[in-house]
Amino acid sequence: MRQFEKFDYAQSDIKRIIRSLNDAIDICYNAKSVDNNVPDTYNESYPFATGYSRSAMKSAVESLQGIVTYLGEE
């Protein structure tokens, strides 16, 4: 694969990672204390925001490691 194609692939992956991290940031900003008796507000709770953000960060690290490995291949 040519270097230019590798760059395009990596760039689209990086854009996806940025979108995912921005979604996690939005969820964290909008998190609030919610009533445990109201199940439809769980996705607005601090525990949900924590889990969602942790998952987004772990996924970002794995994806970035994959990109670095992919770009390092000849």
C-alpha positions in Angstrom: 0.0 0.0 0.0 1.3 3.4 -0.9 2.1 6.0 1.9 -0.6 8.3 0.7 -3.2 5.6 1.1 -1.9 4.8 4.5 -2.2 8.4 5.5 -5.8 8.6 4.2 -6.7 5.5 6.2 -5.0 6.8 9.4 -6.6 10.2 9.0 -10.1 8.7 8.8 -9.4 6.6 11.8 -8.2 9.6 13.8 -11.3 11.6 12.8 -13.4 8.7 14.2 -11.4 8.7 17.4 -11.9 12.5 17.8 -15.7 12.1 17.3 -15.8 9.4 19.9 -13.8 11.4 22.4 -16.0 14.5 21.7 -19.1 12.4 22.4 -17.6 11.3 25.7 -16.8 14.9 26.6 -20.4 16.0 25.9 -21.7 13.1 28.0 -19.5 14.2 30.9 -20.5 17.8 30.6 -24.2 16.9 30.7 -23.9 14.4 33.5 -25.9 15.1 36.6 -27.2 13.5 39.8 -30.3 11.6 38.9 -33.0 9.9 40.9 -32.3 6.2 41.1 -36.1 5.5 40.8 -36.3 7.0 37.3 -34.7 4.5 35.0 -34.9 6.5 31.8 -32.5 9.1 33.1 -29.7 6.6 33.7 -27.8 7.7 30.6 -27.5 11.2 32.2 -26.0 9.9 35.4 -22.4 10.3 36.6 -21.8 6.5 36.7 -23.0 6.3 33.0 -20.7 9.2 32.0 -17.8 7.6 33.8 -18.2 4.2 32.1 -18.9 5.7 28.7 -15.8 7.9 28.9 -13.6 5.1 30.2 -14.7 3.0 27.3 -14.1 5.8 24.8 -10.6 6.4 26.2 -9.7 2.7 26.1 -10.9 2.4 22.6 -9.0 5.5 21.5 -5.8 4.2 23.0 -6.2 0.8 21.2 -7.1 2.5 17.9 -4.1 4.9 18.2 -1.8 2.0 18.9 -3.1 0.2 15.9 -2.6 3.3 13.7 1.0 3.7 14.9 1.6 0.0 14.2 0.0 0.2 10.7 1.9 3.3 9.7 5.1 1.7 10.9 4.7 -1.2 8.5 6.4 -1.0 5.1 
